[in-house]
Amino acid sequence: QVQVVESGGGLVQPGGSLRLSCAASGSIFSINVMAWYRQAPGKQRELVAGITSTGRTNYGDSVKGRFTISRGNAKNTVFLQMNSLKPEDTAIYYCNAVDGIVPHSYWGQGTQVTVSS
């Protein structure tokens, strides 16, 4: 079993910054992709940013130029640097890890990000 744990959420004013952290641990074979998703009240979960084991990244259109995903020095960790935050970025942010030759997807419990003055 793989455990995924997020941290770093909180309340921030519009225009501010936050950094989210995610760590995967447990019976990991080989994580192929780690990604951040978010879900706002009444909306579907959407991709925020992802990074592959080779370092390739992709971003949702609404966060391009403002958010940056990166890998940590510790194995199976990723960060999401969020700058120029907007009220519409308010959501629960979930970390996802895809592991194995036959991919299995693991989710964290989520961390709340609230952007409000």
C-alpha positions as CSV (number, residue, x, y, z in Angstrom):
1,Q,0.0,0.0,0.0
2,V,1.1,3.5,-0.8
3,Q,0.4,6.5,1.4
4,V,0.2,10.0,0.1
5,V,0.3,13.0,2.5
6,E,-0.1,16.6,1.6
7,S,0.7,19.7,3.7
8,G,1.0,23.5,3.4
9,G,-2.5,24.7,2.8
10,G,-4.0,27.6,4.6
11,L,-5.6,31.1,4.2
12,V,-3.9,33.7,2.1
13,Q,-4.8,37.1,0.7
14,P,-5.3,37.6,-3.0
15,G,-2.0,38.1,-4.7
16,G,-0.2,36.1,-2.1
17,S,1.8,32.8,-2.3
18,L,1.6,29.4,-0.7
19,R,3.7,26.3,-1.1
20,L,2.2,22.8,-0.9
21,S,4.2,19.7,-0.2
22,C,3.4,16.1,-0.9
23,A,5.2,12.9,0.0
24,A,4.5,9.3,-1.0
25,S,5.7,6.4,1.1
26,G,5.0,2.7,1.7
27,S,5.2,-0.2,-0.8
28,I,6.3,1.8,-3.8
29,F,7.4,0.1,-6.9
30,S,8.3,3.0,-9.1
31,I,6.3,6.2,-9.2
32,N,5.7,7.4,-12.8
33,V,3.8,10.6,-12.2
34,M,2.9,12.8,-9.3
35,A,0.3,15.5,-9.7
36,W,-1.8,18.0,-7.9
37,Y,-5.5,18.3,-8.5
38,R,-8.1,20.6,-6.9
39,Q,-11.8,20.6,-6.3
40,A,-13.8,23.6,-5.4
41,P,-17.3,23.4,-3.9
42,G,-19.8,22.4,-6.6
43,K,-17.2,21.7,-9.2
44,Q,-15.4,18.7,-10.6
45,R,-11.9,17.8,-9.6
46,E,-9.4,19.3,-12.1
47,L,-5.7,18.9,-12.8
48,V,-3.5,21.7,-11.5
49,A,-0.1,20.4,-12.4
50,G,1.8,17.1,-12.9
51,I,5.4,16.0,-13.2
52,T,6.8,12.7,-14.5
53,S,9.7,10.7,-13.3
54,T,11.8,12.3,-16.0
55,G,10.9,15.8,-15.0
56,R,8.3,16.6,-17.7
57,T,5.7,18.9,-16.4
58,N,2.2,20.0,-17.5
59,Y,-0.2,22.6,-16.1
60,G,-3.9,23.4,-16.1
61,D,-4.6,26.5,-18.2
62,S,-5.9,28.5,-15.3
63,V,-2.6,28.2,-13.4
64,K,0.0,28.5,-16.1
65,G,2.6,31.2,-15.3
66,R,1.5,31.4,-11.7
67,F,2.1,27.9,-10.3
68,T,5.2,25.7,-10.4
69,I,5.5,22.0,-9.7
70,S,8.8,20.6,-8.7
71,R,10.4,17.4,-7.4
72,G,12.0,17.4,-3.9
73,N,15.4,16.1,-3.1
74,A,13.8,13.4,-1.0
75,K,12.5,10.6,-3.2
76,N,8.8,10.6,-4.1
77,T,8.2,14.2,-2.9
78,V,6.8,17.1,-4.9
79,F,6.0,20.7,-4.2
80,L,3.5,23.1,-5.7
81,Q,4.6,26.8,-5.5
82,M,1.5,28.9,-6.0
83,N,2.0,32.6,-6.7
84,S,-0.4,35.5,-7.5
85,L,-3.2,33.6,-5.9
86,K,-6.8,34.5,-6.8
87,P,-10.0,33.8,-5.0
88,E,-10.9,31.3,-7.7
89,D,-7.9,29.2,-6.6
90,T,-9.8,28.4,-3.4
91,A,-10.3,24.6,-3.3
92,I,-9.2,21.4,-1.6
93,Y,-5.9,20.5,-3.2
94,Y,-5.2,16.8,-3.6
95,C,-1.9,15.1,-4.4
96,N,-1.9,12.0,-6.6
97,A,0.8,9.4,-7.2
98,V,0.8,6.8,-10.0
99,D,2.9,3.8,-9.2
100,G,3.8,0.6,-10.9
101,I,4.1,-1.1,-14.3
102,V,0.4,-1.7,-14.2
103,P,-0.4,1.8,-12.9
104,H,-2.2,2.2,-9.6
105,S,-3.4,5.7,-8.6
106,Y,-3.1,6.8,-4.9
107,W,-4.6,9.9,-3.4
108,G,-3.9,12.0,-0.4
109,Q,-6.7,13.3,1.9
110,G,-6.3,16.8,0.6
111,T,-5.4,20.2,2.0
112,Q,-7.6,23.3,2.0
113,V,-6.4,26.4,0.2
114,T,-8.5,29.6,0.8
115,V,-7.7,32.8,-1.0
116,S,-9.7,35.7,0.6
117,S,-9.2,39.2,1.9
